[in-house]
Amino acid sequence: MATNDESELDQDVAEVRRRVEALANDMRGLGMDLRVSAEEYGPERDFDGTITRTITFSFKIAQQDD
């Protein structure tokens, strides 16, 4: 994305978050004890003017001892 329009980037980030949450819900539906956390960094502007954000998702899957 080589524009200054951060609103488009905001929409893209929201869509990524929505899809990750949908994936997590699917996995929970399989009976997994799953927690998802996210860390977001940015926005940053690259040398060519591209605005980027970094989002790190962590999945924690638990299994209870019987």
N, C-alpha and C positions, 0 to 999 in steps of 0.2 A: 504494500500500500504506500504509494509515494505522494500522498496528499497531506494537507494539514488538517483534514477533517477527522477529528477524534471521535465524533459521534458514530461514524461508521465502525471505527475500531471498538467503541463501546458496545455496539450491537453484536459484533463478531465475538467479543469476549463473553457477552451474555449468552450467546448461542453455544459456545464451547462449554460454559458452566452448565447450561441446561442439559446438554448431551451427556456430560459426565454424570450428572445427577440421575438421568434416566438410566444410564448403564449401572450405576450403583443400585438403583431400585430393582432393576432386572436381576442383579446378583443377589440382592436380599430376597427376592422372590424364589430363588433357588435354595433358600434356607441358610445363606451365609450370614454370619454376624459381621457386618462390614461398616466401617466408619471412613468417611472421606473428609480430608481437610485440604484447604487450598491456601497458597501464599501467592500474592501478586506483587510484581515489581514493575515500576515504570509509571508513566510512559517515558520512553527514551527516544531520542532522534538519532538515527544512524547518519553516517557521513554523507549519504546520498539524499537525506531528507525524509527517509522512511521513518514513521513513528511506530514503535514496537512496544509490546508489553510482554513480560515473562510471567507465566502462571505455572506454579508447581503444584501438582496434585499428589497427595499421599493417600494410599489405601491401606487401612489397617483391618486385617481379617483375623477374627478370633475363633478359637475352637475351645469349647468347654470340655474339660476332662469328665468322663463318665464315672 
